[in-house]
């Protein structure tokens, strides 16, 4: 049974990439149609979306890609449960962000023009970092780093 729910560490990077890409696509599905509809009359929404993208991509999500890749890489096990692509705090943040976003949209507390630029920038940043995970998966970055450490430790002995 243990082998059924565990996968190689590099597979966790694949799962993370797919989850982030799907999440980004879902957020974009909400934001981009609003941006294209409202952006024709409110051109400021486009640069605001770019600012949101830059903030989330460079200041938040890129660091999380590095953090999760490194966290998985340093684990001594070669196979881990498939849900270990995130740690506990990341799951909590994800649930809070999803619930908060749904509440804000459904309660109509936030106007559509704000959702348009915020969700567009956020969604593209999420998707872009998902692509970064997929790049790490394709390069087998988690496994390559382990091999390099073994080679370096052999040289020191």
N, C-alpha and C positions, 0 to 999 in steps of 0.2 A: 504493500500500500504506500510506503514511503516514497518509492520511485515514481509513483503515479502523480503525486502532487509536487514533486521537486523537479527543477529544471537546471541546466547548466547556468552558471552566473551570467554569461553573455546573453542568455535568453531573457534574463530580467531586464537587460538594457533594451532588447527588442520590445518587450511588453511596455516598458516605460515610454518608448518612442511612439508606439501605436496609441497608447492611452492619451499622451499629450497631443498627438496629431488629431485624434478624434475629438478631444475636448476643445481644441482650438477651432476645428471645423464647425462644431456645434455653436460655439460662441460667435464665430464669424457669420453663421447662418442667421443669427439674430441681428447682429450689428451692421453688416455690410448692406443688406437691402435698405435699412433705415438711412444709412450714410448716403447711398446713391440717390434715395428719394429726397432727402432733406438737403443734401450737399449742393444741389443745383441752385438753391436760393440762399443757402447759408454756407458760403465757401470756407468760412473759418473752421468748419467741422473737419475738413481734411487735414490741415496742419495740427489740429488738436489730436486727431487719431494718430498722427505720426509721433507726437510727443508722448502719448500713452504707450505706443509701441516701444519707443526708445527707453522709457523708464522701466517698463516691465521686462523687456528683453535683456537690457544690459545690467540693470541694477538688482533685479530679483530673479528671474527665471534662469539666466545663464549660470548664476552661482548655484542654483539648485541642480542643474544638469551635472555640474562638476561635483557637487556634494554627493549626489546619489550614485554617480558612477564610481567615485572614490570609496564610498561606503560599501558598495557591492564588491569592489575590487579587493579590499583589505580583509574581507571575510575569509576565514581559513577553509570553510567548506567549499567543495567544487560544485555542489548542487544545493540549491536553496528552494524553499517553498515559493511558488509563483507569485504570491502576494507580497513578497519582500522587495519588489521594485520600488516601493515607497516605505518610509518608516512611519511609525505611529503618528508623530506630529504632522507629517505631510498629509496623511489621511484625514486628520482632524481639520486642518486648514482647508483641504479640498471640500469637505462636507460643509463647512461654514461658508466658504465662498459660493458654492452652488446654492445653498439654501438662501443666503443673503441676496444673491443675484435674482433668484426666482421671486423672492418676496418683494424686492424693489420693483421688478417689472410688473408683477401681477397686482401689487397694491397701487401702482401708478403714482408712487411718491416722487419718482424721478421722471422728468419729461423725456419724450422720445429723442430729442436732439442730443441729450446727454448720453443716452444709451447708444445712440448711433456712433459717436466718436469713441466712447469708452470701450464698448464691446468690440468694435472693429480693431482698435489698437491692441487690446488685450488678446483677442482671438488670434490675430496674426502673430503676436509674440509667443503665445502658447504653441501654435502650430510650428513656428520656426524652431523653437527649442525641442519640440518633438522630432523634427528633422535632425537636430544635433544629436539626440539620442540614437536615432537610426544610423547616423554616420559613425558614431562610436561603436554601434553593433556591427556594422559592415567592416570596420577596421579591426574588430575584435579587440578593442582598446582595453577591456577588462582583462582579457586573457594575455594580451601582449605585455602589459605592465607586469603581470605575475612572472612571465618567462624572463623578462629583463631583470627582475629582482633575483631570481634563481641564478642567472648567469653572473650577476654582480657579486652575489654571496659566494659563488664558487671561485671567483677570481680573488676574493679576499682571503680565502683559506689556503 
